[in-house]
Amino acid sequence: MVRPYLFAFTTEGKKVDYVRGNPSACIQFDEIKSRQDWISVIADGQFEELIDPAAQDRAHSLLETAAWWEPGYVRTTIKGQLRPAKGMYFRISVEAINGRRGIPGS
């Protein structure tokens, strides 16, 4: 069985430091239409930083159609210090998926 992956982009920071030290990852996705009509999915897996340029190019090609990640790639100041906007690509090797949903009209 081929294991599914979730590809993502982020900038250096605490979350990257944490997953480098403990690659176990959990990602939650929600779609909320109303208080009764919603879906929540959680994917558990392993973090893998993409260092190989070919793997980074592949991740970039998968993500470039969406602009949702662009706000995270701006300069920010933390405790008076300019945080470098050094980006990195990673993937989560999905090991388990669980979810719940609301029941419209309930």
BALONU-952791 format. One record per atom (N, C-alpha, C, O): atom name; x, y, z. Coordinates in Angstrom, 2 decimals. Example, Ala and Ser with C-alpha at 12.3 -4.5 7.8 and 13.67 -1.06 7.14 Angstrom:
# BALONU-952791
(site 'N' (13.19 -5.69 7.80))
(site 'CA' (12.30 -4.50 7.80))
(site 'C' (13.20 -3.30 7.80))
(site 'O' (14.24 -3.32 8.46))
(site 'N' (12.85 -2.25 7.08))
(site 'CA' (13.67 -1.06 7.14))
(site 'C' (12.90 0.03 7.87))
(site 'O' (13.41 1.14 8.04))
# end
This chain:
# BALONU-952791
(site 'N' (0.84 -1.18 0.00))
(site 'CA' (0.00 0.00 0.00))
(site 'C' (0.89 1.25 0.00))
(site 'O' (1.84 1.34 0.77))
(site 'N' (0.57 2.18 -0.85))
(site 'CA' (1.29 3.44 -0.90))
(site 'C' (0.74 4.35 0.19))
(site 'O' (-0.46 4.56 0.31))
(site 'N' (1.65 4.87 0.98))
(site 'CA' (1.24 5.75 2.08))
(site 'C' (0.97 7.16 1.55))
(site 'O' (1.78 7.67 0.78))
(site 'N' (-0.14 7.79 1.93))
(site 'CA' (-0.41 9.16 1.47))
(site 'C' (0.44 10.17 2.24))
(site 'O' (0.85 9.94 3.38))
(site 'N' (0.69 11.28 1.59))
(site 'CA' (1.45 12.37 2.20))
(site 'C' (0.65 13.66 2.13))
(site 'O' (-0.13 13.86 1.20))
(site 'N' (0.84 14.51 3.12))
(site 'CA' (0.35 15.89 3.10))
(site 'C' (1.59 16.77 2.93))
(site 'O' (2.53 16.67 3.72))
(site 'N' (1.60 17.61 1.92))
(site 'CA' (2.73 18.50 1.67))
(site 'C' (2.40 19.88 2.17))
(site 'O' (1.25 20.33 2.09))
(site 'N' (3.42 20.58 2.70))
(site 'CA' (3.19 21.91 3.24))
(site 'C' (4.47 22.74 3.18))
(site 'O' (5.56 22.24 2.92))
(site 'N' (4.28 24.02 3.41))
(site 'CA' (5.36 25.00 3.43))
(site 'C' (5.21 25.80 4.71))
(site 'O' (4.10 26.10 5.14))
(site 'N' (6.33 26.15 5.33))
(site 'CA' (6.31 26.99 6.51))
(site 'C' (7.61 27.76 6.58))
(site 'O' (8.50 27.58 5.75))
(site 'N' (7.72 28.61 7.56))
(site 'CA' (8.98 29.30 7.81))
(site 'C' (9.56 28.79 9.12))
(site 'O' (8.85 28.24 9.96))
(site 'N' (10.87 28.97 9.27))
(site 'CA' (11.56 28.52 10.47))
(site 'C' (10.92 29.15 11.71))
(site 'O' (10.50 30.30 11.69))
(site 'N' (10.86 28.39 12.78))
(site 'CA' (10.30 28.88 14.02))
(site 'C' (10.13 27.76 15.02))
(site 'O' (10.66 26.67 14.83))
(site 'N' (9.38 28.01 16.08))
(site 'CA' (9.22 27.04 17.15))
(site 'C' (8.58 25.74 16.68))
(site 'O' (9.01 24.66 17.08))
(site 'N' (7.54 25.84 15.83))
(site 'CA' (6.87 24.60 15.40))
(site 'C' (7.84 23.70 14.65))
(site 'O' (7.79 22.48 14.80))
(site 'N' (8.71 24.29 13.84))
(site 'CA' (9.71 23.49 13.12))
(site 'C' (10.71 22.89 14.11))
(site 'O' (11.07 21.72 13.98))
(site 'N' (11.14 23.66 15.08))
(site 'CA' (12.05 23.13 16.10))
(site 'C' (11.41 21.95 16.83))
(site 'O' (12.08 20.94 17.09))
(site 'N' (10.12 22.06 17.15))
(site 'CA' (9.43 20.99 17.88))
(site 'C' (9.35 19.71 17.06))
(site 'O' (9.65 18.63 17.57))
(site 'N' (8.96 19.80 15.79))
(site 'CA' (8.80 18.58 15.00))
(site 'C' (10.14 17.99 14.57))
(site 'O' (10.24 16.79 14.31))
(site 'N' (11.18 18.81 14.50))
(site 'CA' (12.52 18.25 14.25))
(site 'C' (12.94 17.39 15.45))
(site 'O' (13.59 16.37 15.26))
(site 'N' (12.57 17.79 16.65))
(site 'CA' (12.91 17.04 17.85))
(site 'C' (11.99 15.86 18.10))
(site 'O' (12.40 14.87 18.71))
(site 'N' (10.74 15.95 17.64))
(site 'CA' (9.76 14.88 17.79))
(site 'C' (8.90 14.87 16.53))
(site 'O' (7.95 15.64 16.43))
(site 'N' (9.22 14.00 15.57))
(site 'CA' (8.55 14.04 14.27))
(site 'C' (7.10 13.55 14.25))
(site 'O' (6.46 13.57 13.20))
(site 'N' (6.58 13.10 15.39))
(site 'CA' (5.16 12.71 15.41))
(site 'C' (4.32 13.96 15.20))
(site 'O' (4.53 14.98 15.86))
(site 'N' (3.37 13.88 14.27))
(site 'CA' (2.58 15.06 13.93))
(site 'C' (1.10 14.72 13.89))
(site 'O' (0.71 13.59 13.63))
(site 'N' (0.31 15.73 14.15))
(site 'CA' (-1.15 15.62 14.09))
(site 'C' (-1.66 16.90 13.45))
(site 'O' (-1.34 18.00 13.90))
(site 'N' (-2.45 16.75 12.40))
(site 'CA' (-2.99 17.90 11.69))
(site 'C' (-4.50 17.79 11.67))
(site 'O' (-5.05 16.72 11.39))
(site 'N' (-5.17 18.90 11.95))
(site 'CA' (-6.63 18.91 11.96))
(site 'C' (-7.15 19.82 10.85))
(site 'O' (-6.64 20.93 10.65))
(site 'N' (-8.15 19.34 10.14))
(site 'CA' (-8.84 20.09 9.10))
(site 'C' (-10.31 20.20 9.49))
(site 'O' (-10.93 19.22 9.88))
(site 'N' (-10.86 21.41 9.37))
(site 'CA' (-12.26 21.62 9.70))
(site 'C' (-12.97 22.33 8.56))
(site 'O' (-12.39 23.19 7.89))
(site 'N' (-14.21 21.96 8.34))
(site 'CA' (-15.10 22.70 7.46))
(site 'C' (-16.38 22.93 8.26))
(site 'O' (-17.08 21.98 8.63))
(site 'N' (-16.68 24.18 8.52))
(site 'CA' (-17.84 24.51 9.35))
(site 'C' (-18.80 25.35 8.52))
(site 'O' (-18.50 26.48 8.14))
(site 'N' (-19.97 24.78 8.26))
(site 'CA' (-21.01 25.50 7.53))
(site 'C' (-22.02 26.10 8.50))
(site 'O' (-22.54 27.19 8.26))
(site 'N' (-22.28 25.40 9.59))
(site 'CA' (-23.18 25.89 10.63))
(site 'C' (-22.88 25.10 11.91))
(site 'O' (-22.00 24.24 11.92))
(site 'N' (-23.64 25.40 12.97))
(site 'CA' (-23.42 24.71 14.25))
(site 'C' (-23.71 23.22 14.15))
(site 'O' (-23.16 22.42 14.91))
(site 'N' (-24.57 22.82 13.22))
(site 'CA' (-24.90 21.41 13.07))
(site 'C' (-24.26 20.78 11.83))
(site 'O' (-24.16 19.55 11.75))
(site 'N' (-23.83 21.57 10.87))
(site 'CA' (-23.29 21.06 9.61))
(site 'C' (-21.79 21.35 9.55))
(site 'O' (-21.38 22.43 9.12))
(site 'N' (-21.00 20.40 9.97))
(site 'CA' (-19.56 20.57 10.03))
(site 'C' (-18.86 19.22 9.87))
(site 'O' (-19.45 18.16 10.08))
(site 'N' (-17.61 19.29 9.50))
(site 'CA' (-16.75 18.10 9.39))
(site 'C' (-15.41 18.45 10.01))
(site 'O' (-14.88 19.54 9.79))
(site 'N' (-14.86 17.53 10.79))
(site 'CA' (-13.54 17.69 11.39))
(site 'C' (-12.75 16.40 11.15))
(site 'O' (-13.21 15.31 11.50))
(site 'N' (-11.58 16.54 10.55))
(site 'CA' (-10.74 15.39 10.23))
(site 'C' (-9.36 15.59 10.85))
(site 'O' (-8.79 16.68 10.77))
(site 'N' (-8.84 14.55 11.47))
(site 'CA' (-7.51 14.58 12.06))
(site 'C' (-6.65 13.52 11.39))
(site 'O' (-7.04 12.36 11.28))
(site 'N' (-5.47 13.94 10.93))
(site 'CA' (-4.51 13.02 10.34))
(site 'C' (-3.29 12.93 11.24))
(site 'O' (-2.69 13.95 11.57))
(site 'N' (-2.92 11.73 11.64))
(site 'CA' (-1.72 11.48 12.44))
(site 'C' (-0.63 10.93 11.52))
(site 'O' (-0.92 10.15 10.61))
(site 'N' (0.61 11.34 11.76))
(site 'CA' (1.69 10.83 10.93))
(site 'C' (3.04 11.29 11.39))
(site 'O' (3.23 11.68 12.54))
(site 'N' (4.00 11.23 10.47))
(site 'CA' (5.38 11.56 10.76))
(site 'C' (5.85 12.72 9.89))
(site 'O' (5.67 12.70 8.67))
(site 'N' (6.45 13.71 10.51))
(site 'CA' (7.02 14.88 9.85))
(site 'C' (8.30 14.49 9.13))
(site 'O' (9.12 13.74 9.66))
(site 'N' (8.46 15.00 7.92))
(site 'CA' (9.71 14.80 7.17))
(site 'C' (10.05 16.10 6.44))
(site 'O' (9.32 16.54 5.55))
(site 'N' (11.16 16.71 6.83))
(site 'CA' (11.62 17.92 6.16))
(site 'C' (12.16 17.55 4.78))
(site 'O' (12.90 16.58 4.64))
(site 'N' (11.77 18.32 3.78))
(site 'CA' (12.21 18.03 2.42))
(site 'C' (13.47 18.86 2.13))
(site 'O' (13.40 20.07 1.94))
(site 'N' (14.59 18.18 2.10))
(site 'CA' (15.89 18.83 1.90))
(site 'C' (16.36 18.72 0.46))
(site 'O' (16.99 19.65 -0.05))
(site 'N' (16.06 17.62 -0.20))
(site 'CA' (16.47 17.38 -1.57))
(site 'C' (15.79 18.40 -2.49))
(site 'O' (14.57 18.56 -2.42))
(site 'N' (16.54 19.10 -3.36))
(site 'CA' (15.94 20.10 -4.25))
(site 'C' (14.82 19.54 -5.13))
(site 'O' (13.84 20.24 -5.39))
(site 'N' (14.94 18.32 -5.60))
(site 'CA' (13.88 17.73 -6.43))
(site 'C' (12.60 17.55 -5.61))
(site 'O' (11.50 17.78 -6.12))
(site 'N' (12.72 17.14 -4.35))
(site 'CA' (11.56 16.98 -3.48))
(site 'C' (10.94 18.34 -3.17))
(site 'O' (9.71 18.47 -3.12))
(site 'N' (11.77 19.37 -2.98))
(site 'CA' (11.26 20.72 -2.74))
(site 'C' (10.52 21.24 -3.97))
(site 'O' (9.46 21.85 -3.84))
(site 'N' (11.07 20.99 -5.16))
(site 'CA' (10.40 21.41 -6.40))
(site 'C' (9.05 20.72 -6.54))
(site 'O' (8.07 21.35 -6.95))
(site 'N' (8.99 19.43 -6.21))
(site 'CA' (7.73 18.69 -6.30))
(site 'C' (6.71 19.29 -5.33))
(site 'O' (5.55 19.50 -5.70))
(site 'N' (7.13 19.56 -4.10))
(site 'CA' (6.22 20.15 -3.11))
(site 'C' (5.75 21.52 -3.60))
(site 'O' (4.57 21.84 -3.50))
(site 'N' (6.67 22.32 -4.11))
(site 'CA' (6.30 23.65 -4.60))
(site 'C' (5.27 23.54 -5.73))
(site 'O' (4.30 24.30 -5.76))
(site 'N' (5.46 22.59 -6.64))
(site 'CA' (4.50 22.45 -7.74))
(site 'C' (3.13 22.03 -7.24))
(site 'O' (2.11 22.41 -7.83))
(site 'N' (3.08 21.24 -6.17))
(site 'CA' (1.79 20.84 -5.60))
(site 'C' (1.10 22.00 -4.88))
(site 'O' (-0.13 22.08 -4.86))
(site 'N' (1.89 22.88 -4.29))
(site 'CA' (1.33 23.95 -3.46))
(site 'C' (1.14 25.27 -4.20))
(site 'O' (0.41 26.14 -3.71))
(site 'N' (1.75 25.44 -5.36))
(site 'CA' (1.73 26.75 -5.99))
(site 'C' (0.36 27.19 -6.48))
(site 'O' (0.14 28.38 -6.71))
(site 'N' (-0.57 26.27 -6.65))
(site 'CA' (-1.90 26.65 -7.11))
(site 'C' (-2.72 27.31 -6.01))
(site 'O' (-3.76 27.91 -6.29))
(site 'N' (-2.28 27.20 -4.77))
(site 'CA' (-3.00 27.80 -3.64))
(site 'C' (-2.16 28.94 -3.06))
(site 'O' (-0.94 28.81 -2.94))
(site 'N' (-2.79 30.04 -2.72))
(site 'CA' (-2.06 31.18 -2.16))
(site 'C' (-2.25 31.29 -0.65))
(site 'O' (-1.84 32.29 -0.06))
(site 'N' (-2.87 30.29 -0.01))
(site 'CA' (-3.17 30.35 1.42))
(site 'C' (-1.92 30.46 2.27))
(site 'O' (-1.99 30.97 3.39))
(site 'N' (-0.77 29.99 1.78))
(site 'CA' (0.44 29.96 2.59))
(site 'C' (1.23 31.26 2.52))
(site 'O' (2.14 31.46 3.32))
(site 'N' (0.92 32.15 1.57))
(site 'CA' (1.72 33.35 1.39))
(site 'C' (1.80 34.26 2.61))
(site 'O' (2.88 34.80 2.86))
(site 'N' (0.72 34.46 3.39))
(site 'CA' (0.85 35.34 4.56))
(site 'C' (1.89 34.85 5.58))
(site 'O' (2.44 35.66 6.33))
(site 'N' (2.16 33.57 5.62))
(site 'CA' (3.16 33.04 6.55))
(site 'C' (4.58 33.31 6.11))
(site 'O' (5.52 33.07 6.87))
(site 'N' (4.74 33.80 4.89))
(site 'CA' (6.07 34.02 4.35))
(site 'C' (6.38 35.51 4.29))
(site 'O' (6.91 36.01 3.29))
(site 'N' (6.06 36.21 5.36))
(site 'CA' (6.34 37.64 5.45))
(site 'C' (7.29 37.88 6.61))
(site 'O' (7.41 37.05 7.51))
(site 'N' (7.95 39.01 6.58))
(site 'CA' (8.86 39.35 7.68))
(site 'C' (8.05 39.66 8.93))
(site 'O' (7.04 40.36 8.87))
(site 'N' (8.49 39.13 10.05))
(site 'CA' (7.83 39.41 11.32))
(site 'C' (8.88 39.73 12.36))
(site 'O' (10.04 39.34 12.24))
(site 'N' (8.45 40.44 13.39))
(site 'CA' (9.34 40.80 14.49))
(site 'C' (8.86 40.07 15.74))
(site 'O' (7.68 40.11 16.09))
(site 'N' (9.80 39.39 16.39))
(site 'CA' (9.50 38.67 17.62))
(site 'C' (10.41 39.21 18.71))
(site 'O' (11.64 39.13 18.60))
(site 'N' (9.81 39.77 19.76))
(site 'CA' (10.55 40.36 20.88))
(site 'C' (11.59 41.36 20.39))
(site 'O' (12.73 41.39 20.88))
(site 'N' (11.19 42.19 19.42))
(site 'CA' (12.07 43.23 18.92))
(site 'C' (13.10 42.76 17.90))
(site 'O' (13.88 43.57 17.40))
(site 'N' (13.12 41.48 17.60))
(site 'CA' (14.10 40.94 16.65))
(site 'C' (13.39 40.54 15.36))
(site 'O' (12.35 39.89 15.38))
(site 'N' (13.98 40.94 14.24))
(site 'CA' (13.42 40.56 12.95))
(site 'C' (13.66 39.07 12.73))
(site 'O' (14.80 38.60 12.76))
(site 'N' (12.59 38.34 12.51))
(site 'CA' (12.69 36.90 12.27))
(site 'C' (12.96 36.70 10.78))
(site 'O' (12.21 37.21 9.95))
(site 'N' (14.02 35.97 10.45))
(site 'CA' (14.27 35.73 9.03))
(site 'C' (13.12 34.92 8.41))
(site 'O' (12.61 33.99 9.03))
(site 'N' (12.74 35.28 7.20))
(site 'CA' (11.67 34.57 6.51))
(site 'C' (12.29 33.44 5.67))
(site 'O' (12.17 33.42 4.45))
(site 'N' (12.93 32.51 6.36))
(site 'CA' (13.54 31.38 5.69))
(site 'C' (12.49 30.28 5.58))
(site 'O' (12.04 29.74 6.59))
(site 'N' (12.11 29.96 4.37))
(site 'CA' (11.08 28.97 4.17))
(site 'C' (11.62 27.56 4.08))
(site 'O' (12.79 27.33 3.80))
(site 'N' (10.73 26.62 4.33))
(site 'CA' (11.08 25.21 4.17))
(site 'C' (9.83 24.42 3.82))
(site 'O' (8.73 24.72 4.28))
(site 'N' (10.04 23.40 3.01))
(site 'CA' (8.97 22.48 2.63))
(site 'C' (9.07 21.23 3.49))
(site 'O' (10.16 20.81 3.87))
(site 'N' (7.91 20.65 3.78))
(site 'CA' (7.90 19.40 4.52))
(site 'C' (6.70 18.58 4.09))
(site 'O' (5.82 19.05 3.38))
(site 'N' (6.69 17.35 4.53))
(site 'CA' (5.53 16.51 4.29))
(site 'C' (5.24 15.70 5.55))
(site 'O' (6.12 15.46 6.38))
(site 'N' (4.00 15.29 5.67))
(site 'CA' (3.57 14.41 6.75))
(site 'C' (3.19 13.09 6.10))
(site 'O' (2.31 13.04 5.24))
(site 'N' (3.84 12.03 6.52))
(site 'CA' (3.49 10.69 6.07))
(site 'C' (2.30 10.24 6.92))
(site 'O' (2.44 9.98 8.12))
(site 'N' (1.14 10.15 6.29))
(site 'CA' (-0.10 9.89 7.02))
(site 'C' (-0.18 8.42 7.45))
(site 'O' (-0.07 7.52 6.62))
(site 'N' (-0.37 8.21 8.75))
(site 'CA' (-0.48 6.86 9.31))
(site 'C' (-1.92 6.51 9.70))
(site 'O' (-2.30 5.34 9.69))
(site 'N' (-2.71 7.52 10.04))
(site 'CA' (-4.09 7.27 10.46))
(site 'C' (-4.92 8.52 10.20))
(site 'O' (-4.42 9.64 10.32))
(site 'N' (-6.18 8.32 9.85))
(site 'CA' (-7.12 9.43 9.66))
(site 'C' (-8.40 9.10 10.41))
(site 'O' (-8.95 8.01 10.28))
(site 'N' (-8.86 10.07 11.19))
(site 'CA' (-10.11 9.93 11.94))
(site 'C' (-10.91 11.20 11.76))
(site 'O' (-10.36 12.26 11.47))
(site 'N' (-12.20 11.10 11.92))
(site 'CA' (-13.00 12.29 11.77))
(site 'C' (-14.36 12.19 12.42))
(site 'O' (-14.80 11.13 12.86))
(site 'N' (-15.02 13.34 12.48))
(site 'CA' (-16.38 13.44 13.01))
(site 'C' (-17.13 14.43 12.15))
(site 'O' (-16.54 15.26 11.45))
(site 'N' (-18.44 14.32 12.20))
(site 'CA' (-19.27 15.26 11.46))
(site 'C' (-20.52 15.55 12.23))
(site 'O' (-21.05 14.71 12.96))
(site 'N' (-20.98 16.78 12.06))
(site 'CA' (-22.26 17.15 12.64))
(site 'C' (-23.38 16.69 11.74))
(site 'O' (-23.15 16.35 10.58))
(site 'N' (-24.58 16.66 12.27))
(site 'CA' (-25.75 16.21 11.51))
(site 'C' (-26.66 17.41 11.30))
(site 'O' (-27.29 17.88 12.24))
(site 'N' (-26.72 17.91 10.04))
(site 'CA' (-27.60 19.07 9.79))
(site 'C' (-29.04 18.77 10.19))
(site 'O' (-29.56 17.67 9.95))
(site 'N' (-29.67 19.75 10.79))
(site 'CA' (-31.06 19.60 11.20))
(site 'C' (-31.27 18.87 12.49))
(site 'O' (-32.40 18.59 12.87))
(site 'N' (-30.18 18.54 13.19))
(site 'CA' (-30.33 17.80 14.44))
(site 'C' (-30.58 18.72 15.60))
(site 'O' (-30.74 18.27 16.74))
# end
